[in-house]
Every structure is written in structure tokens, then in C-alpha cells.
Amino acid sequence: MTLSNQERSRRTKQLIGVWLRRVGEPFIIIVLAIPALQLAYDSFWGPFLADPFPPATRISGIWGMRLLVAGLAITPLARMTGLAAIIRFRRPVGLWAAAYSIGHFAIWSLDYGFDLSLITTEILRLRYLFVGFIATVMLVPLAATSFNAAIRWVGGRNWRRLHWLVYPSVLLALWHMATAGRLSGVDFTIMSVVTGLALLWRVARALPKLSTAR
Amino acid sequence: MLIKRKRGWEMPERDATPEALFLDRRNLLKGAAAGGILASAGWFGLGRAEAAGEPDPSASLYPAKANAAYALDRPVTAEKLATGYNNFYEFGTDKDIVDRSQALKIRPWTIKLDGMVEQEQTLGIDDLFKKMPFEERLYRHRCVEAWSMAVPWTGFPLKALVDLAKPTSGAKYMRMETFEDPGMAPGQKQFWYPWPYVEGLTMAEATNELAFMVTGIYGKPLPTQNGAPLRLATPWKYGFKSVKSIVRFSFVADRPKTMWQTLAADEYGFWANVNPDVPHPRWSQATERFLGQSGRRPTLLFNGYAEQVAGLYKGLEGEKLYM
């Protein structure tokens, strides 16, 4: 039996899709736990033992940021490559982004002994902390509504509207990172560029729709 | 009204280190010295320099007699923390620079005393050591990043070096400079830092009894990561003032511009005195993490040395003394 090129390419994509679903997704879920495990090891038994809070705060924050930006890039990548199956990576990537970001805030708070009045004072006193705090808070409803049941309960349209929050969250997080201090130049540059491209892609796609709607 | 300013040795009984702890400290130091002997035999590969078969030429100066006036309100930090967690941007911006700093060649090492002095001098480090009165002091150390430790430093008062240099009356400040050799120190290849590392003190600060030139730690010569072969300890100031691996002392009329001032003048100033009530622009200085202990402890004004140094800043209230 001979297949047309079109048919062959369709089948290849289908096969890749199956693999991405069956192997790719569990793989992503597990792999993204590695930085957290590594951080726990370094802090309790490894090189950060002397003073674990500064590196633990920094590294958890950087991973939250990386995954947040990666999550933003998935949809454009899926559309451009035609590999719609990678869309399903958005959920584990996004959930891990929220986990690292909330963990980042928790580690920072633990450094101050979870002293609520001190933490509040600091967040209100320093703009970069306030900005980062808001960015993290915005991720909470997104993480909480990431389960199928929640999506059904909220309704697809509302869910989509709610998840628009990810854009201000990423931008605020980038602002936080840029002003938090000695930033890793390479990391920050990559994240800004990827965020910029992902947003541009969405704007470019939305523009024709808006103009035809008029 | 009689204002009695207490001298360093007139401390209240409550601040004295309990005798048991003090005796135990000596034992710890003896134990550490024994460890050094084992390492020089190359048994455990401890202490890289010794294991390499190059005994430090100043080794005979250790352990120096402890100056009991400088005791502490807290136990001494574990040696492996104080010698394994180091800010030394010449070898990288992380704290784990021990291995990279081994590239620093600490002999031969010359010290230049210049500027407004009776006569400029250039001395070999070991010749300088022969002229200096060695002793051991227990000092607190508070980093601007809000971590702290307590260390037994060996060295001599900075005043002894100032007396040797014989500055003229025009000298108002002392400028200190770290070595510059990008071949040994890869961090110095990073062109966006204004190398070499420069720090400074007023003459009054430099001749204060607390200002200490450090050559050793835990009863042994300084390891490279702690700023061998000669560094400053100004325990009432944030740690970045305590410049490492010094090659040059200049006596000058104008306030020197420090490396950290050049990099971020709004965050790191010339004075940098420890004050829990004056936060860093990006974090609180009210408390600190003492290496090896969990939780935070309150930071003290002038890092607990207010009695000795607060008087240095009379009439300077208009200056940014605490950043």
C-alpha cells in the first residue's frame, strides 16, 4: 500500500502525539521535580548548608520564572510546529511554575521565621517584593483551577478569561526579577526575549480577528 | 557631666565567655592545630597548601597569644563554615570559591606603603610580619547580606602598621588595595567590575584599637579564600569593608572611592557601619543569620562594638554612616 506524503506526515504527527501523551507528559512531571530535589539536597546536606536561604530563595525563584515563561511559549510552539499534542504540557509546566513560585515565597518567608508582621512590613516597604508577591498571588487561582473538574465547573469561557492572569503575572515576575538584585544576565535575557516573542505571537494572531470583527 | 566611655577590656561580667567554653575553645584550637600537622603529612589531603609540601613561611607565628579583651557573647563559628563560605569576587560571585582561590600565589608577596608618608616603603610580607605584634582576637563578623559569624583571627592592630608607615599630618584617609592579576583571579577578567578592589578608612578609624590586620584564622595562617596573606577586619562595619589580600596601603587627603561605591553607590557607601535600624535598599538589616545556627538573631548597633567606636562618628551625623 502506498501512502501520499500528506498521509504519511499526518500519521507521523499522530504517532508523535501518542508518544508525547503516554511518555512525554509523565516524563515532564517527573523531570521538573529534579530542581526541587537538588535544591533540598544542596540545602540540607550539600554546598548550601552554611547559609541555605539565599541560594534556596534565588534558585526556587529562577525555576518558577523559567517554567512560567516556558508555559507561555508552549502554545505558540504547538501552533507553529503543528504538534498540537504538546499543548498538554502546559498543565504540568504551569503547575510546577506555580509550585516553584509559591515555594520561593515560602522559603523567603521562612527565612524571616514566618513572622507575619515583619513579612507584611517588608512586602509593603519594598516595591520589588510587592510586585513579586502580587505575581505569585495571581498564580494561585490558576493552579487551583487546573484540574479537569475545576475547568468544567468554571466553564471553558470563564476559565480562559481567568487564565489571562498569567500575562500580568509573568510581566510582574520579570519586573520583580529585574529589580530584586544581582540578576543572572543570561537567564533574564532569555526569559525576557521568550516572553516578548510569545506575547507578540498572540497579539499578531489576535489582530486580524479584531479587524474582521469590526 | 561625666561621660565615661568604656574601653574594650572594660566589658560587663555578663558579656564574658563562660570559663568552660573558653577552655573548650583552646582545646578546639589545639585539635585544629593537630589537624594541621596531620594535613601537612598529607594524610587526609586537608589544607591543600600544606599537602602540596609548601609550609607557610609564617607558620611559626601560630598559634599567637590570645588577647582576652576580645571575647564574644556567642560561640565561635565552626571552622569549616568560616573557611568554606566566602565572598571573594576575584574568584567568582558565588560563595563556593575555595577551590578557585587556591590559584592565588601568596609568596612572594610585597606590601607597599605610600602616599602621604615620611618615606614610601615596599616590604616583603614576612619582613613586615617580623616587625608586628601578633595576637589572637575573637571577633564578630557581619556581612551586609545579613549573615554573620564569630571568628578567631590572628594578626596585629592596624595601628601598628600605621605607625610603621609614619603618615604625615596631611593624611586624612587610608586607602587599601587588593592584588590585581587576572591570570590568577579569573573574576578580574570580568571587565564590568572596577578592579582592583579598593576600600578605605579614616585615620581615626584605622588607628582605633578594633581595626585589625588579619594574617591567620583558627590559630593557623589564613587560607586563600579568607584573604591570605593579609586582610582587614573592622568588625563594627559590614564585611565588604574588610578588604582581602591587600598589596598596598596609601595615605591620602581625599576620601577614596571604594569598589562597591563605584558599582552601586546607593547601596554600598564609604562608612558601612552596622545598624539594625537602617535597612539595605533591598532587605532588612534588623536581624541576621548566624552561620551554623537556625533562625535569626537580632543585629546589634555597630555589630556590638558601639562602646568602642561610636565616638569616632561624633560630628559626622550628616553623613550616611550606616550604608
Interface residues (C-beta under 8 A of the other chain):
Chain A: P47 A50 D51 F53 P54 D111 Y112 G113 L118 E122 R125 L126 Y128 A180 G181 R182
Chain B: L81 G84 Y85 T93 K95 D96 E145 W147 P279 R282 W283 S284 T287 R289 L291 G292 G295 R296
